[in-house]
Amino acid sequence: MRSSKIIALSAAALIAVTGISCGKKNEKKIRVYSSLLCTTGADIAEDNEIQQIIADKIGAKFVETWLDEQDNEDKIISDMMISGEYPDFLHPSSTNIQKLISAGAYIPLDSYLDKYPNLKNYFTEAEWDRIRSEDGHIYYIPPFSKYYMQDTTTIHNDEAFWIQVQVLEWAGYPEINTLDEYFDLIERFIEANPTNADGEKYIGYEILANDSYFFGIDNPPMFLDGYPNDGCCIVDKETLTALDYNLSPTAEKWFKKLNEEYHKGIVDPDFSVLSPDEYNKKIESGLVLGMVDQYWNFNNHAKNLPEKCTYIPLGPTIEEGIEERYHSKKAFDASTGIGITVSCTDPEGALQFLNDILSPEILTLRFWGVEGVDYMVGEDGLFYQTDEQAKNWHDPDYSYKHVCTYGYLPFYWGMNQDGINAYDSQNQPSEFYKMQNDSVKRCFDAYGAETFVDLLNEAPDNDPWYPMWSYQNSLPEDSEAYKVSQEIEGAKHRYLPLLVMREDFDSAWKEYNTAYGKIDTDVFFGALTDEVRRLAAME
């Protein structure tokens, strides 16, 4: 992956590195906008072909600058706020967006929106209100929260109980409906196949319980009881109440099961001390048979594994008869987004750029490419790729020179604006199936699926409050609800790994309950309930 390197931490240095500023025009009279996107990402060539086609059509270009893994976002953002100098566009993490708003770093967008119909219609009025600040203004646009017509996702990008396809093939592709069945399958496979062909011992089940990534040990009770990933609570839809799942009967069963599997040697004995890098290396080894994780978190570390090690998502519940809800439609994440900063000298031009890249023609260029070069059109209007086109489109070198998705700017998941095709080739089921290796195709055929999402229950429409983790991420740090949430997180980080490892589970569970009971959790869950009811009333 090519990644732009920020070689200085101040905004002034950042703009100097990109060599551009808002509204500055090059020889072709194309407006060029600078940015900082506070995540790692793939750089593209300065003369990227589709980026230039888009620029020629709309008269503007957006230069993506990403963080490197060693960069300290908090320090970079802090230096920007001190200097008062920013790139034209800024997309920070959720922990910094409110700080930037308080510092006056962004221009308010709401007074401009009526002039830019593609942008104004990107969200409904209720959705715009979800990102409206307390002062009544809108300062940023979440770019990953909208789909057009219907969800066409082919990859389950979220949390699941993952298992290597070789385990399913060995067992004859069984139906796995419960937590007990999931672990029983792993136990039976390891009993028959304790090592791989090189004599290396399989790890039956891995857990990432590092402070930064705790969801794999924390969230499962939610899913096992048939709830979607609200992250910090489950919501009673009849009473519109946010409920605490941390001490639920299912939570107790979950941790007791992990405890049993740990003492059987199925769970990695080293899980509690793994850093994210060490966890990723275990995934890269191909020895981990199963885990709970978010696909986006492990995919880059599993993509080069042998095809038999491809991970397949499963959706077990705590017992038979519970409808699983592992897959959800794209969540409305109001916690952060892309904003135009006060350093931009041409905010209306920047807004025009955002408006134009949401036009049907530009969306197709961003995500399908150039007709006849990157895809073909059948007589029925369906887009498809030849083998060569598909190979090129997914080749990093070709993408570097040719493909420009502008993936951190507003776009639509789901359908292309023509209403016939998916928004990109990877989400066109027939094209997606063609891209899979033979092991995955055999698995899909056995379960009657064309995509990974087909292996899970179809997702209903999201509730108006979903996901509540977005609201939790937006809590002001000086609020009582935030302070209590941190106490809850502290207790879980301390005790949950111990629940898995302790010889006497019952005494460990009692100890955890005692410590948790000292926290005034009603403050936090009361705030969540208020937000659930507020958003429900807006529908």
N, C-alpha and C positions, 0 to 999 in steps of 0.2 A: 504494500500500500504506500503510495506517495503521500506525504503529508507536509503541508506548509509549516515551516519552522518560524516561530516567533523569536527573533533574536534579541529583542529588548522588551522590557515589561511596560513601558509607558505607552500611552495612546499615540503620542507624537512620533515615537519610534515606529510604532505599528504602521501608521500612515506613511511614514517615510519608506518603510520596507516595501509596501505595496506601490508606492510611487504615484498615488492617485488621491483625489479628494472629490467630494460630492459636486457634481455639476461640471467638473473639468472635462473638456472635450478633446478627443484625439483628432487626428487628421481627417477621419471619416465622419466627424461631427457626431460620434457616438458617446453618449454620456456614460461615464464609468464610475461605479460606486464601490467603495471599500466596505469591508465587513470584518467582524470577528465572530466566529461560531464556536462557542465554548465546549467543544467536544473534539475527539479525533475524527479525521475524515480523509477521504481520498482527494488529492489535488488533481487538477486537470491542466493540460498544456495551455500556454498563453494564447496559442493560435488554435485552440480546440474548435473543430469544424462546426458542430451544432451550436455551440455558444456564439460563434460568429454569425451563423445563419439567423439565430434569434436576434442578435444585436442589429443586424441589417434590417430586420423586419420591424423592430420596435424602437430602434434608436438608443438602446441602452444595454450595458453589460454590468454584471455583478461579479466581483472578484472575491472568491471564497478564501478566507484565511482561517485555518484550524489550529487548535491546540495540539502540541505534542504531548505524549504521555507524561513527560517529566515536567511540563509546565504547571505552574501554580495559578489556577484560575483566580482564587481569592486575592492573591497578590496583584495580578494583572488588573483586575477590576478595581481594587483599592487604589492603585496608582492612577488609573483613569479618573476616578472620582476626585482625587486630590488635585490633579492637573486640570480637570474640567475639559479634557480633550478626548474625543472618542472617534472611532470609525463611523462611517455613515449609517451602517446597519449593525446592530449588536444583538446576539442571541446568547444570553447567559444561562447558567443553570438556575433551577428554582430557588436555590439558596441566595442568589445574588440579585434576582430581578426586582424584588421589593426594595432592596438597598439602592439600586440604581434609580428607581422611581422616586424614592425619597430624596435622592441627591439631585433631582431635576435633570437626569441624563437624557430622557426621552421627550419628544414632542407629543402632545396629545393628538390622537388620530381621529377622534370622533367628529371634530368639526370639519374634517375634509371628506369623510366617507361618501357623502351624497354625490360628490363629483366623479366617483369611480365605481360604476355599477358592478363590475366583476368582483371587486373587493368587498363592497357593501353586501352583496348577495352571497358572499362566501359563508357567512353565518346568518342564522335567524336572529331576530331581535333578542330573544331569550338567551341565545348563545353569546351574543355580544355583551349582554348584561353580566354573564358569568365572568367575564374578564375585565369588567369595569371596576376601576379602583374606588376607594372610599370617597375620593374627591369628585367622583362622577365622570372622570375621563377614562379613555381607553388608550393604553400606551404600547401594547404589543399584540401580536397575532400568533396564536398557537398554530403551527403549520401541519401538525400530524393528527388533527382532530375531526376531519371532515371526509365523508365519502359521498359519492354521487350515485343516486338511484338505489344501489344495493351493494352489500358487502361481497366482494369477489375474492377475498383472501384465500390463498392456497397454502401458505405456510402458517402454522400456528406459532405466532411470534411471542406468545405469552408463556405462562406457567403451565406445567403438566408433570405427570410422572413419566419420564422418558425411559426408554429401554432400547437396547441395541437390537436391530432387526434380526441378527443371527439367533438371538434368544427366542424370538417369536417363530422363526422358521424351524428351529430345532424342535419346538413344542407343537408344530403343526398349526400355527396361527390360532391359538385359543382365544376365547372371549375372556377378557379380564375386566371384571366389574367392581371388585372390591379390593380394599387394601390388603387383606389376607391373601387373595389370589395373586396379587402382584408380587408380594414377597415370596410366596410359595413357588412361583415360576422361577424366580432368581435362585432360590435355594436348590431347586431340582436341577437347574442348568449347571450350577457350580459343582454339585455332587457328581454329575456326569462329565463335566468339563472343567476341572479345577484350574487348568492353565491353557494358554493359547498355544499355537503351533511352535512357538519359540521357547516354550517351557516357562513363560512368565505367568505368575499367579494373577487370576482375575480379582478385581475389586467388585464385590457384588453390588454395593450401594455406597455412593459418595454423598457427602454433605458439605456445602460451603456455609460455614457459620461465622465467617469473619465479620467484624463490626460493620464494614461497608456493604456487605451483601449477606443479609440475614434471612431473606424471604423464603429460602428453600427449607429452612427448619421451622420458620414462624408461621407461614401462611397456610399450610395444608389443612388444618382443621376447618377452615372456611370452605375449601373445595370439597373436602370429604363429607360435609353436611349439605352439599348441593348449592352453595352460594357462589356468585361470581367474585372476581378479585377486586373488592373494595379496599383491600389491603389492611386497613386499620380497624375494621368493624364488619359486622353483618347487619343488614337492614331488614327489619320486620316491615313488609310492605303494607300490612293491614293497619298497623298503628303508626307507621312512619317513624320508627324508633331505631336509633343506632345501638346495636347490642355488642357487648364484649364477648369475644369467642375464646379469650386466652385461658379461661378456667373451665371451659365447657366439658361435658362428658366426652365429647369426641376428641377434644384436645388431650384429655387424659389418656384415652385409648391410643391416640397417635404416638404420644411420647412413650407409652408403655411398649408399643410395638417396636419403635426404634430401639428402645432399651433391650428388648429380647433379641433383635437382630444384631445389635452391637455385641452382645455376649455370645452369640452364635458365630461371630466372626464374619458376618455378611456385611455389616457397616464397616467402613475403613476405620481401623483403630486410631489413625492419626487425624481424623477429620477436624477435631477441635483446635488443632494448632496450625491448620493450613492457611497460608496467605492466599489471596486471589490468584497470584502467579503460580503458586504451588498447586492449587486446585486445577488451574487451566492446564498445567503440564500433565496432570493425571488424566484429564480428558484427552489431551493430545496423544497419550500413550496408547489409547484404544483399549485399555484394561478395565475401564469403568463400565459396568453393564447397565447400571440404572442410577437415576438421581431425580430430584425435583429441582427444576431450574427454569428460568426464563430463556426461551430460545435465543433471544438477542444477546444474552449474556455468554452463552457457550458456543454459538454457531461458528464463530471465526476460529475456534480452537478444535472443532470437530470436522471442518470441511475437507481436510486432507487425509482423513482416516480411510482405511480400506472400506469398500462398499458394504461389507457385512457388518461393519461397526456403525452404520448410519443410525441415528437415534430417531425413534418413532414415539409420538405422543400418545399416552394413555390417560384415561380419565376415571380412575377408580373412586368409589365413595366408601364410606365407612361400613355400609351394609347394603345388601340387595334392596332394590325398590326406590332408592333415592336417585332422582334425575341429576346427572352431573352438569355443571355449568363452567367447565374449564375455558371454553372458547367464548369470547365476547366480541361484539362488533367494536370497531375502533372507538377507543375511549376519548371523551372530551377532556383533554388535559389542560386545565386553565392555569396551571402553576407557572408556566413560562412561555416565551415565544420570541419572535423576531420583532424588533422595534427600530424606529428611525430616531437617531440621536440628535441632540441640539447642535452638534458639530456639522451636521449636514446643511450645506448652504442652499440646497434646492429640494426641500421636502416634497413639494408638489411633483417634481420630476421623479423622485424616488417612489412616491405613491402611484404615479402613472406606470412606472416599471412594474410594481407589484400587480397592478390591475391588468397590465398587458400579458404578463406571464400566466394569467389565469384564463386567457382566451382559448377556445377549443383548438385552434391551429397550433398554438405554442405548447399547450399541454401534450398534444400528440408528438410534437418534436422532442419534448423533454423526455417522454417515457417510452415511445416507440421508435423514434428516430426519423429517418428520411425514407419515404415510400420508395420502393424499388432498390434501395441500398440496404436498409436494415430490416425491412419487412415487406411482405406482399399482401395484396388484397384479393380475396376470393370473390367469385360471382355473387355470393351471398352477403358480401360486405364484411366478412370476418377477416381479421388480420391473422397472418401466420408468418413464420420464419422458416426459411430453408435451413438445412443443417449448417451450412456455412454461415448464414446470417446469425443463427443462434450462437454458434461458436464465437463469432466475432463480437457479438453484443456483450458476451460475458467474459471476454478476454481483457485482462487489466490493461495491457498495452494499447489495444484498440480503444478501450473506454477512455484512457488518458488523452488520446489524440482526438477522439470523435464524439463521445457521449457527454451530454451535459444535462443532468436531471434537475440541477438546482434543488437538491433534495431537502435543504433546510429552509426553503421558501414555500409559501402556501401552495398546496396542490390538493387534488381530490383522490382519495382511495376509491375503490369500487369500480364504477364503469367509466369508460371514455365518454366524452360529451356526445358522441354519436349514438349512444344508447344501445349499441350492438356489441361492442368489444369491451374487454376489461381495460383498465387504465394503463396497464403495461403487460408485456408478454409473460412475465412470470406469474401473473394472476389470471391468465387465459388458460382454463383447465386443460384443454387439449395440448397446448404448447408446454405447459408445466409438466404434464405426464411424460412427454417426449424427452424432457431434460433429465429424468431420473435414471439412476443406475438400475441394473437388472434385479438386484436384491430388493430394492424399494418397489419396483414394478411388480414383482411376485407378491410382495406384501399387500400392495394396493389391490391387486387382482383377487387375492384371497379374501379380503374384507370388502370387496365391491366399492373401492374408492378410486378417485383420480388425483386427489390431493391429500395433504396431511390434515387439513381441516375436516375432510370427509370422515376421518377416523374418530371424530368427536361429535357430540350433539350439536345440531344447528343452533346458532346463537339467536335468541330473540332480540327485539329492540332494547337498547339500553334504557334503564330507568333515568329520570331527569337528574338524579344526584350522582349517577355513576361516572367516574369512580371516586370514592371518598378519599382515597389516598392523595388525589390532586388537591382537595381542600386541606388535608393535613399538611401537605408540603407548603401551603400558602399561609399557614398560621404565623402571625407576627411573633417574633422571638420574645417580646415582652408581655405576651398574653398569658393568662393563667392556664389556658388550655394547652398552649405549647409547652409550658413548664411541666405540666402533668404528663404530657405525651412523652417527654424526655425521661421522666421517672419510670414510666411504663417500659420504655425501650431499655433503660438501664437494667431493670429487673429481669427482663427477658434475656438480654445478652449475658447476664451473669448466670442465670439458672437453667436455661433451656439445654445447653450442651451437657450440663451436669445431670439433667434428667435422663439423657441418653446413656451416660457412662456409669452412673452409680450402681453398685451392686444391689442396694435396697431401693428399688424404685418408689415404693409406697412412702417411705420416709422422706425421700427427695421431693416427691410431689407435695407432701404436707408442708415441707419447708418452703417450697416455692409459693404455695398458697398463702402462707403466713406473711411472707415478705410482700407479696403482691397486694394482700389485703390492707396493708398500711398506707397504700397510695390512695388519694382521693380521686379515684377514677371517674366518679360522677361528673367532675368538672369537664373532663375531656369528652366523655360520651354525651354529656348534655350539649356541649358545643356542636358535636357532630349531628345530634338529633335536630338541633335548631337549623343547621344548614340543610339537612335532608328535607325538612318541612318547608323551608324557604324556597328551595328549588322545585319541590313538588307543586307549590302554589303558583309558580311561574308558568307551568305548562297549561 
